[in-house]
Amino acid sequence: MKFDIVGAGALGLLFGGGLAASGENVVFWTRSEEQARILTAEGIELGDEAGNYRVIQPDNFEAYCVDSIIDRSVRQPDWLIITTKQWHVDDHLFEAVQHLCGQETKVVCFQNGTGHVEAFQAIVKDIPVYAAVTTEGSRRKDARSVVRSKPGTTMIGIPARHSPHGVELLTEGKYREGFADQTAEYLTKKLILAGFPALMSKDIDRDIYRKLLINSVINPLTAIWRVPNGDLLVVSERRKILRQLCDEAVEIYRANQIACDNNMFEQIVTVCQSTSRNISSMLKDVLQGSPTEIDSINGRLIEMAHRSGLTAPGHELITSLIKGLQPRE
């Protein structure tokens, strides 16, 4: 099966490297010519927290800079996996995706937050766009090396709540109760064979919004306080703010008829405990002086609050604090 991976950050290298190692036909599309050259010359190094490493040799995959797509005669992959950050989802990326997609191509998005699936669906028209929600933990050490810090589960499905294509497919009976089709089931099997637990979600919208709520509470606070996830629980004042942000998000969800569990705060605490040593992606971005995904996470909650006539003072405050930490415009 042919997989094109757009974005060779931590997740892109992790999934793409694993798929290549399992014998799949993989092409990486990187942000820079330099990274493409390094991958082509040295291969991909996959590691774990125990210090075990393996190298995926360059003859098992191809790597090119995404800027060369328009000038290059490209193949049409079976699956186009997009693992870029939300702030890289722009017209340049849309143009690249259009150029890569063929009639039989399926697209799957791994971004945090919301809004990206609808944006890609508008670009590729009749091609199915799937959402992937993963609990895999990974960190990139350099241009070719990634550490799998926490094995997790990846859920795949077509959103129905905000995707006209998803609603249309459900209406036509092609997707039963929100399940992905047999093609997506084949993808999950390929991921499992590559070492990544995966399943088709019965309700990917619920999975997306559950992760959005959890990320909206954990990620910005770790970035503001410069602490790993577990340290959010060690001081009572921090737990109090965790609770306030969670309660505010739950109220926003209910006002927008978005289902969420009654024990969301307990789930957030569990995530902090189970990923206690993890450095959130937002904290990594702040430490690296990179833009963050705050607008696609907390910004979405604020938009939902305003649409339903609510205010979101807690999320508005931490959004401003995170933006104050970002590089100058």
GIHU-V546904 format. One record per pair of residues at least 12 apart in sequence whose C-alpha atoms are under 10 Angstrom apart, sorted by the first residue. I is the first residue (numbers start at 1). GAP is how many residues later the second one is. D is the distance in Angstrom with one decimal. If there is no record, write none. Layout:
i/gap/d
I/GAP/D
I/GAP/D
This chain:
i/gap/d
1/18/9.7
1/22/9.0
1/23/5.8
1/24/6.0
1/25/8.4
1/76/8.0
1/77/6.4
1/78/8.1
1/186/9.3
1/189/8.8
2/17/9.9
2/18/10.0
2/22/6.7
2/23/4.8
2/24/6.0
2/25/8.0
2/73/9.0
2/74/8.2
2/75/5.0
2/76/5.2
2/77/6.5
2/78/8.7
2/103/9.5
3/13/8.0
3/16/8.3
3/17/9.0
3/21/7.4
3/22/6.1
3/23/4.8
3/24/6.4
3/25/8.6
3/58/9.9
3/73/9.2
3/74/5.6
3/75/6.1
3/76/5.0
3/77/6.0
3/78/7.1
3/102/9.6
3/103/9.8
4/12/8.3
4/21/8.4
4/22/5.8
4/23/4.8
4/24/5.9
4/25/7.3
4/58/9.4
4/59/9.6
4/71/9.3
4/72/8.7
4/73/6.1
4/74/8.1
4/75/6.4
4/76/4.9
4/77/6.1
4/78/8.4
4/96/8.5
4/97/9.9
4/103/9.7
5/12/9.9
5/21/7.3
5/22/6.1
5/23/4.8
5/24/6.0
5/25/8.5
5/58/9.3
5/72/9.7
5/74/8.5
5/75/6.1
5/76/4.9
5/77/6.1
5/78/7.2
5/79/9.3
5/103/9.9
6/21/8.6
6/22/6.1
6/23/4.8
6/24/6.6
6/25/8.6
6/58/9.9
6/59/9.6
6/60/7.6
6/74/7.3
6/75/6.2
6/76/4.9
6/77/6.1
6/78/6.7
6/87/8.9
6/90/9.1
6/91/8.6
6/103/9.8
7/21/7.2
7/22/6.0
7/23/5.4
7/24/6.8
7/25/10.0
7/58/9.6
7/59/8.5
7/74/8.6
7/75/6.5
7/76/5.2
7/77/4.8
7/78/8.2
7/81/9.3
8/20/6.7
8/21/6.9
8/22/5.4
8/23/7.6
8/24/9.7
8/27/8.4
8/28/9.1
8/31/9.7
8/55/9.3
8/74/9.5
8/75/7.5
8/76/7.7
8/132/9.4
8/135/8.2
8/136/8.6
9/21/8.4
9/22/9.2
9/74/7.5
9/75/7.3
9/76/8.8
9/129/9.5
9/130/8.4
9/131/6.5
9/132/9.7
9/133/9.2
9/134/8.0
9/135/9.0
9/136/9.5
9/137/8.4
10/73/8.8
10/74/9.6
10/127/8.9
10/128/5.8
10/129/5.2
10/130/4.6
10/131/8.4
10/132/9.3
10/133/9.4
10/134/9.4
10/135/8.4
10/136/5.9
10/137/7.9
10/138/8.7
11/71/9.7
11/72/6.4
11/73/8.6
11/99/8.5
11/100/10.0
11/123/9.7
11/125/8.3
11/126/8.3
11/127/6.5
11/128/7.9
11/129/8.3
11/135/8.4
11/136/9.8
11/137/9.1
12/16/8.2
12/17/9.5
12/18/9.5
12/69/8.2
12/70/7.9
12/71/5.5
12/72/7.9
12/98/9.2
12/126/9.9
12/128/9.8
12/134/9.5
13/15/8.4
13/26/10.0
13/31/7.4
13/32/8.8
13/33/8.2
13/70/9.3
13/125/9.4
13/126/9.7
13/127/8.2
13/130/9.3
13/131/7.6
13/132/7.8
13/133/6.7
13/134/9.6
14/30/9.1
14/31/9.2
14/32/7.0
14/33/9.3
14/122/9.4
14/123/9.6
14/124/7.4
14/125/9.0
14/126/8.9
14/131/9.0
14/132/6.5
14/133/7.9
14/134/7.2
14/182/9.6
15/66/9.3
15/68/9.4
15/121/9.8
15/176/8.0
15/179/8.1
15/180/9.1
15/181/8.0
16/12/7.5
16/28/9.4
16/45/8.9
16/65/8.9
16/67/10.0
16/175/9.9
16/178/9.4
17/26/9.1
17/27/6.6
17/28/8.2
17/29/7.3
17/38/9.0
17/39/6.7
17/40/9.6
17/43/9.0
17/44/8.5
17/127/9.9
17/128/10.0
17/129/9.3
17/177/8.9
18/26/9.7
18/28/8.2
18/38/8.4
18/173/8.2
18/174/9.9
18/175/9.1
18/176/5.3
18/177/7.0
18/178/8.2
19/41/9.7
19/42/9.6
19/171/7.6
19/172/7.0
19/173/9.5
19/174/8.2
19/175/5.3
19/176/8.5
19/177/9.3
20/24/9.8
20/36/7.4
20/37/9.3
20/38/9.7
20/39/9.7
20/40/5.9
20/41/6.3
20/42/9.7
20/174/8.2
21/23/9.8
21/33/9.7
21/34/9.0
21/35/6.2
21/36/8.7
21/39/7.1
21/40/9.0
21/173/7.3
21/174/9.8
22/34/10.0
22/38/9.5
22/168/8.6
22/169/9.2
22/170/10.0
22/171/6.9
22/172/5.3
22/173/8.5
23/37/7.6
23/38/9.4
23/167/10.0
23/170/9.8
23/171/8.7
24/36/8.4
24/37/8.6
24/166/8.5
24/170/8.9
25/35/7.6
25/36/6.6
25/37/8.7
25/52/9.1
25/53/9.9
26/34/7.6
26/35/5.1
26/36/6.5
26/37/8.6
26/51/9.0
26/53/9.8
27/33/9.4
27/34/5.8
27/35/4.7
27/36/5.6
27/37/7.7
27/48/9.7
27/50/9.0
27/53/9.7
28/12/10.0
28/33/7.7
28/34/6.2
28/35/4.5
28/36/6.3
28/37/8.2
28/38/8.7
28/53/9.7
29/33/8.7
29/34/6.0
29/35/5.1
29/36/5.4
29/37/4.9
29/38/8.7
29/39/9.0
29/40/8.4
29/53/9.7
29/67/9.7
30/33/7.1
30/34/6.1
30/35/4.7
30/36/5.5
30/37/8.5
30/38/9.9
30/54/9.6
30/113/9.9
31/33/8.8
31/34/5.8
31/35/5.8
31/36/7.5
31/53/9.3
31/57/9.7
32/32/8.4
32/33/5.5
32/34/7.5
32/35/8.0
32/111/9.9
33/30/9.3
33/31/7.0
33/32/5.1
33/33/8.4
33/34/8.4
33/35/9.0
34/30/9.5
34/31/8.3
34/109/8.6
35/28/8.5
35/29/8.5
35/30/7.9
35/107/9.3
35/108/5.7
35/109/7.5
36/26/8.6
36/27/5.1
36/28/5.1
36/29/5.9
36/30/9.3
36/107/8.7
36/108/9.2
37/26/7.6
37/27/7.8
37/28/8.8
37/106/9.8
38/20/9.6
38/25/9.1
38/105/7.1
38/106/6.9
39/17/9.6
39/18/8.9
39/19/6.8
39/22/9.1
39/23/8.2
39/24/6.6
39/25/9.1
39/104/7.6
39/105/5.9
39/106/9.5
40/17/8.6
40/18/5.3
40/19/8.2
40/20/9.8
40/21/8.2
40/22/6.7
40/23/6.1
40/24/8.5
40/104/9.6
41/16/8.8
41/17/6.6
41/18/9.5
41/22/9.8
42/13/8.7
42/14/8.8
42/15/7.1
42/16/6.5
42/102/7.7
43/12/6.5
43/13/5.5
43/14/4.7
43/15/4.5
43/16/8.2
43/17/8.5
43/18/8.5
43/19/9.5
43/20/9.6
43/101/6.8
43/102/8.9
44/12/5.0
44/13/6.7
44/14/7.5
44/16/9.8
44/17/9.5
44/99/8.7
44/100/5.0
44/101/6.0
44/102/8.0
45/12/8.8
45/95/9.9
45/96/9.6
45/97/9.6
45/98/9.6
45/99/6.0
45/100/4.5
45/101/6.4
45/102/8.4
46/94/9.5
46/98/8.6
46/99/6.0
46/100/5.3
46/101/6.0
46/102/7.4
47/91/9.5
47/92/9.8
47/93/9.9
47/94/9.9
47/98/7.6
47/99/6.2
47/100/4.5
47/101/6.1
47/102/8.5
48/90/8.9
48/91/10.0
48/98/8.4
48/99/5.1
48/100/4.9
48/101/6.0
48/102/8.3
48/103/9.3
49/89/9.9
49/98/6.9
49/99/6.9
49/100/5.6
49/101/8.1
50/97/9.8
50/98/9.9
50/99/9.2
51/96/8.9
52/95/9.4
53/92/9.4
53/93/9.5
53/94/8.6
54/91/9.9
55/89/9.6
55/90/9.0
56/88/9.9
66/26/9.3
66/27/8.4
66/30/7.2
66/31/9.8
67/25/8.7
67/26/9.4
67/29/8.1
68/28/9.1
69/26/9.2
69/27/6.3
69/28/9.2
69/30/7.3
69/31/7.8
70/25/8.3
70/26/7.0
70/28/9.9
70/29/6.9
70/30/9.1
72/27/9.7
73/26/9.6
73/27/9.6
74/25/8.1
74/26/6.8
74/27/9.6
75/24/9.6
75/25/7.1
75/26/8.7
75/27/8.5
76/23/8.8
76/24/5.8
76/25/5.8
76/26/5.2
76/27/8.3
76/28/8.0
76/29/6.7
77/23/7.4
77/24/7.1
77/25/7.3
77/26/9.8
77/27/8.0
77/28/5.8
77/29/8.1
77/30/9.6
78/23/8.7
78/24/8.4
78/25/9.4
78/26/6.4
78/27/4.7
78/28/6.2
78/29/8.6
78/105/9.9
78/109/9.8
79/22/8.8
79/23/9.9
79/25/8.7
79/26/5.6
79/27/4.9
79/28/5.8
79/29/7.3
79/105/9.8
79/108/8.5
80/17/8.2
80/20/7.9
80/21/7.5
80/25/6.9
80/26/6.1
80/27/4.7
80/28/6.3
80/29/8.5
80/49/9.5
81/25/8.6
81/26/6.0
81/27/5.0
81/28/6.2
81/29/7.6
81/49/9.5
81/50/10.0
81/51/9.5
82/15/9.0
82/25/7.5
82/26/6.3
82/27/5.0
82/28/6.1
82/29/7.7
82/49/9.9
82/50/9.8
83/25/8.8
83/26/6.5
83/27/5.2
83/28/6.2
83/29/9.6
83/49/9.9
84/25/8.7
84/26/7.7
84/27/6.8
84/28/9.6
85/25/8.8
85/26/6.2
85/27/7.7
85/28/10.0
85/196/9.8
85/206/9.5
85/207/8.5
85/208/7.3
85/211/10.0
86/24/9.5
86/25/6.1
86/26/6.9
86/27/7.7
86/28/9.0
86/29/9.3
86/30/7.5
86/205/9.8
86/206/8.4
86/207/6.0
86/208/9.3
86/209/8.9
86/210/6.8
86/211/9.5
87/24/9.8
87/203/10.0
87/204/7.3
87/205/7.3
87/206/6.4
87/207/9.4
87/208/8.8
87/209/8.3
88/203/9.7
88/205/9.8
89/22/9.3
89/27/7.4
89/30/8.8
89/31/9.0
90/26/9.9
90/29/9.4
90/30/10.0
91/32/9.8
93/27/9.6
94/25/8.7
94/26/7.1
94/28/9.8
94/29/6.8
94/30/8.7
95/28/8.6
95/29/10.0
97/23/8.4
97/26/8.3
97/27/7.9
98/22/9.3
98/25/7.0
98/26/6.3
98/27/9.8
99/25/9.8
101/23/7.6
101/26/8.3
102/22/9.5
102/25/8.5
103/21/9.8
103/23/8.6
103/24/7.1
104/23/7.7
104/24/9.4
105/19/9.9
105/22/6.9
105/23/8.1
105/24/9.6
106/18/9.7
106/20/10.0
106/21/6.2
106/22/5.6
106/23/6.4
106/24/7.7
106/77/8.9
106/78/8.9
107/13/8.6
107/14/9.0
107/17/8.9
107/20/7.5
107/21/6.4
107/22/4.7
107/23/6.0
107/24/8.5
108/12/9.7
108/20/8.5
108/21/5.7
108/22/4.5
108/23/5.5
108/24/6.5
108/48/8.2
108/49/8.9
108/50/9.1
108/76/9.6
109/20/7.5
109/21/6.3
109/22/5.0
109/23/5.8
109/24/8.6
109/47/9.3
110/20/9.1
110/21/6.5
110/22/5.1
110/23/6.4
110/24/7.6
110/44/9.5
110/46/9.5
111/20/8.3
111/21/7.9
111/22/8.1
111/23/9.5
111/97/9.9
111/182/9.5
111/185/9.4
112/20/9.4
112/21/8.1
112/22/9.5
112/96/8.3
112/97/10.0
112/99/8.0
112/100/7.1
112/103/8.3
112/169/9.9
112/181/7.7
112/182/9.9
112/184/7.4
112/185/7.2
113/95/7.6
113/96/8.1
113/98/8.0
113/99/5.5
113/100/9.0
113/102/8.3
113/103/8.8
113/180/7.8
113/181/8.8
113/182/8.6
113/183/5.0
113/184/4.7
113/185/8.3
113/186/9.2
113/187/7.6
113/188/9.6
114/17/9.9
114/48/9.7
114/91/9.8
114/94/7.6
114/95/8.1
114/98/7.7
114/181/9.8
114/182/6.2
114/183/7.1
114/185/9.9
114/186/7.1
114/187/9.7
115/47/8.6
115/48/9.6
115/181/7.5
115/182/9.8
115/185/8.4
116/13/10.0
116/15/9.1
116/180/8.9
117/12/6.6
117/13/7.3
117/14/6.7
117/15/10.0
117/41/9.0
117/42/8.0
117/45/8.8
117/46/7.5
118/41/9.0
118/44/7.0
118/45/5.7
118/46/8.2
118/47/8.9
118/48/9.8
119/44/9.4
121/42/7.6
121/43/8.6
121/44/7.4
121/45/9.6
122/41/9.3
122/42/9.4
122/43/9.2
125/40/8.4
126/39/7.6
127/38/8.8
128/30/7.8
128/37/7.4
128/38/8.1
128/41/9.3
129/28/8.8
129/29/6.6
129/30/8.6
129/34/9.1
129/36/8.3
129/37/8.4
130/26/6.7
130/27/5.4
130/28/4.6
130/29/7.1
130/36/8.9
130/50/8.4
130/54/8.5
130/74/9.2
131/24/8.2
131/25/5.8
131/26/5.6
131/27/6.0
131/28/6.8
131/70/9.8
131/73/7.3
131/74/8.8
131/76/9.7
131/77/8.2
132/22/6.5
132/23/5.5
132/24/4.6
132/25/6.8
132/26/8.8
132/27/9.8
132/66/9.6
132/67/9.9
132/68/9.4
132/69/9.2
132/72/8.0
132/75/9.1
132/76/8.3
133/20/8.3
133/21/5.6
133/22/5.2
133/23/6.6
133/24/8.9
133/65/9.8
133/68/9.2
133/71/7.8
133/72/9.7
133/74/6.8
133/75/6.4
133/76/9.9
133/77/9.8
133/78/7.7
134/17/9.7
134/18/6.9
134/19/5.7
134/20/4.1
134/21/6.2
134/22/8.7
134/62/9.9
134/63/9.6
134/64/8.6
134/73/9.5
134/74/9.6
134/77/9.0
135/15/8.0
135/16/7.5
135/17/4.7
135/18/5.4
135/19/6.4
135/20/8.9
135/62/10.0
135/76/9.1
135/136/10.0
136/12/7.6
136/13/7.9
136/14/5.8
136/15/5.1
136/16/4.2
136/17/6.3
136/18/7.3
136/60/8.4
136/61/9.3
137/12/5.1
137/13/4.5
137/14/6.2
137/15/7.0
137/16/9.9
137/138/8.7
137/141/7.9
137/142/9.6
137/143/9.4
137/144/9.8
138/12/6.7
138/13/8.5
138/140/9.1
138/141/9.7
138/143/9.6
139/139/9.4
139/140/8.8
139/141/9.7
139/142/8.8
139/145/9.3
149/126/9.3
149/128/9.3
149/129/7.8
150/124/9.3
150/125/7.8
150/127/10.0
150/128/8.6
151/44/9.3
151/45/7.6
151/46/8.3
152/44/7.5
152/45/6.8
152/46/8.7
153/39/9.8
153/43/7.0
153/44/5.0
153/45/5.5
153/46/7.7
154/34/8.4
154/37/8.8
154/38/9.6
154/42/7.4
154/43/6.3
154/44/4.5
154/45/6.5
154/46/8.5
154/47/9.1
155/33/8.4
155/42/8.8
155/43/5.8
155/44/5.1
155/45/5.6
155/46/5.5
155/47/9.2
155/48/9.5
155/49/7.4
155/52/8.0
155/53/9.6
156/23/8.8
156/24/7.3
156/28/7.4
156/29/8.8
156/31/8.9
156/32/7.7
156/42/7.6
156/43/6.4
156/44/4.9
156/45/5.6
156/46/9.0
156/47/9.3
156/48/6.8
156/51/9.5
157/18/9.6
157/21/7.3
157/22/6.4
157/23/5.0
157/24/8.6
157/27/7.6
157/28/9.6
157/42/9.0
157/43/6.0
157/44/5.5
157/45/7.6
157/46/7.4
157/47/5.4
157/48/8.4
157/50/9.6
158/12/9.4
158/17/8.8
158/20/7.2
158/21/7.7
158/22/6.2
158/23/9.2
158/26/9.4
158/42/9.5
158/43/8.7
158/44/9.7
158/45/8.7
158/46/6.7
158/47/8.2
159/19/7.8
159/20/9.7
159/21/9.5
159/42/9.9
159/44/7.8
159/45/5.9
159/46/5.4
159/47/9.1
159/48/9.8
159/49/8.8
160/17/10.0
160/18/7.2
160/43/8.6
160/44/8.2
160/45/7.0
161/42/9.7
161/43/9.3
161/44/6.5
161/45/9.3
161/97/9.3
162/43/8.6
166/12/8.5
166/14/9.8
176/26/8.8
177/24/9.9
177/25/6.7
177/26/7.9
178/22/9.3
178/23/7.5
178/24/5.4
178/25/5.8
178/26/7.6
178/27/9.1
179/21/6.4
179/22/6.2
179/23/5.2
179/24/7.4
179/25/8.5
180/19/9.7
180/20/6.2
180/21/7.4
180/22/8.1
180/23/9.7
180/24/9.4
181/19/8.8
182/18/9.8
184/15/9.1
184/16/7.3
185/13/9.3
185/14/7.6
185/15/6.6
186/14/10.0
187/12/9.2
187/13/9.4
188/12/7.1
205/53/9.0
205/54/9.2
206/52/7.9
206/53/6.7
206/54/7.3
206/55/9.7
207/53/9.4
209/44/8.8
209/49/7.9
209/50/8.4
209/51/7.9
209/88/9.9
210/48/9.7
210/49/8.8
210/50/6.8
210/51/8.4
210/54/8.4
210/57/9.7
211/57/9.8
211/86/9.6
212/37/9.6
212/84/9.1
212/85/6.2
212/86/8.2
212/88/9.0
212/89/8.7
213/32/9.2
213/33/7.3
213/35/10.0
213/36/6.6
213/37/8.0
213/40/9.1
213/47/9.2
213/51/8.5
213/52/9.9
213/55/8.9
213/84/8.1
213/85/8.5
213/88/8.4
214/28/9.9
214/31/9.8
214/32/7.9
214/35/9.4
214/50/8.0
214/51/8.7
214/53/8.1
214/54/5.9
214/55/9.6
214/57/8.3
214/58/9.8
214/83/9.8
215/53/8.9
215/65/8.9
215/66/9.6
215/67/9.3
215/79/9.7
215/82/7.2
215/83/8.5
216/26/9.9
216/29/8.1
216/30/8.4
216/33/8.3
216/78/8.1
216/80/9.5
216/81/5.8
216/82/5.3
216/83/9.1
216/84/9.5
216/85/8.3
216/99/8.0
216/102/9.5
216/103/9.6
217/24/8.8
217/25/6.2
217/26/8.7
217/27/9.2
217/28/6.0
217/29/6.4
217/32/8.6
217/48/9.7
217/51/8.0
217/80/9.5
217/81/8.4
217/97/9.9
217/98/8.5
217/101/9.5
218/12/9.8
218/14/7.9
218/24/7.6
218/27/9.4
218/28/9.6
218/50/7.7
218/51/9.5
218/53/9.0
218/54/7.8
218/62/7.9
218/64/9.4
219/60/8.9
219/61/5.7
219/62/7.1
219/63/5.6
219/64/7.0
219/65/9.9
219/74/9.6
219/75/8.8
219/78/9.3
219/79/9.7
220/60/8.6
220/61/9.5
220/62/6.5
220/63/7.4
220/66/9.8
220/72/9.5
220/73/9.6
220/74/7.6
220/77/9.5
220/78/8.6
220/95/9.4
220/98/6.7
220/99/7.7
220/101/8.7
220/102/6.7
221/17/8.6
221/20/8.8
221/21/8.2
221/24/10.0
221/59/9.6
221/61/9.2
221/62/8.7
221/97/7.7
221/100/9.7
221/101/9.0
222/56/10.0
222/57/7.8
222/58/6.9
222/59/9.5
222/60/7.8
222/61/6.1
222/62/9.7
223/56/8.9
223/57/7.6
223/58/8.7
223/59/5.9
223/60/4.0
223/61/7.8
223/62/8.5
223/63/6.6
223/64/8.3
223/69/9.9
223/95/9.9
223/98/9.6
223/99/7.5
223/102/9.0
224/58/9.4
224/59/7.7
224/62/8.8
224/94/8.2
224/97/7.4
224/98/6.8
224/101/8.3
225/13/9.5
225/58/9.0
226/53/8.8
226/54/9.6
226/56/10.0
226/57/6.6
226/58/9.3
226/60/8.9
226/61/8.5
227/49/9.8
227/50/9.1
227/51/9.1
227/52/7.3
227/53/8.8
227/56/8.0
228/44/8.7
228/47/8.4
228/48/6.4
228/49/5.6
228/50/5.4
228/51/4.8
228/52/7.0
228/55/8.5
229/40/9.6
229/42/8.1
229/43/5.1
229/44/7.6
229/45/8.9
229/46/6.3
229/47/5.0
229/48/6.3
229/49/5.8
229/50/6.5
229/51/6.9
229/54/9.9
230/39/8.7
230/40/9.5
230/41/8.5
230/42/4.8
230/43/5.5
230/44/8.0
230/45/6.6
230/46/3.6
230/47/6.3
230/48/7.7
230/49/9.4
231/41/8.0
231/42/9.0
231/45/7.1
231/46/8.5
231/47/10.0
232/37/8.8
232/40/7.2
232/41/9.3
232/44/8.8
233/36/7.5
233/39/7.5
233/40/8.2
233/43/9.3
239/26/9.8
239/30/8.8
241/73/8.6
242/23/7.9
242/26/8.4
242/27/8.9
243/21/9.5
243/22/6.4
243/23/9.5
243/25/9.2
243/26/9.6
244/21/9.5
244/70/7.5
244/71/9.6
245/20/9.4
245/67/8.9
245/68/9.2
245/69/6.0
245/70/6.7
245/73/9.5
246/18/7.2
246/19/6.2
246/20/10.0
246/22/8.4
246/68/9.6
246/69/9.7
247/17/8.6
247/18/7.9
248/53/9.4
248/57/9.4
248/62/9.8
248/63/9.0
248/64/6.7
248/65/8.6
248/66/7.4
248/67/8.0
249/15/9.8
249/49/9.2
249/52/7.0
249/53/9.0
249/55/9.7
249/56/8.7
249/63/8.1
249/65/9.3
249/66/8.3
250/12/8.7
250/14/8.0
250/15/9.5
250/51/9.9
251/54/8.7
251/59/8.9
251/61/9.5
252/49/7.1
252/50/8.5
252/51/9.7
252/52/6.7
252/53/5.4
252/54/9.1
252/55/9.7
252/56/7.8
252/57/9.6
252/58/7.3
252/59/8.7
252/60/8.1
253/48/8.3
253/51/7.9
253/52/8.3
253/55/9.7
254/54/9.8
255/49/8.5
255/50/7.8
255/52/9.3
255/53/6.2
255/54/8.7
255/55/8.3
256/48/7.0
256/49/8.1
256/51/8.4
256/52/6.6
281/12/8.8
282/12/7.9
282/40/9.0
283/39/9.7
285/41/8.6
286/36/8.3
286/37/9.7
286/39/6.8
286/40/6.5
286/41/8.7
287/38/9.4
287/39/9.5
288/38/9.7
288/39/9.8
289/36/8.3
289/37/6.5
289/38/6.0
289/39/9.7
290/35/9.7
290/36/6.8
290/37/6.8
291/31/9.7
291/32/8.5
291/34/9.2
291/35/5.9
291/36/7.0
291/37/9.8
292/30/8.0
292/31/8.1
292/33/9.5
292/34/7.4
292/35/9.8
293/29/9.7
293/30/10.0
294/21/10.0
294/24/9.1
294/25/6.4
294/26/9.3
294/28/7.3
294/29/7.8
295/24/7.7
295/27/9.9
295/28/9.1
297/18/9.9
297/22/9.4
298/14/9.7
298/16/9.9
298/17/6.1
298/18/7.8
298/20/8.4
298/21/6.6
299/16/8.0
299/17/7.9
299/20/7.2
300/15/10.0
301/14/7.7
301/15/9.2
302/12/9.7
302/13/6.9
302/14/6.8
302/17/9.3
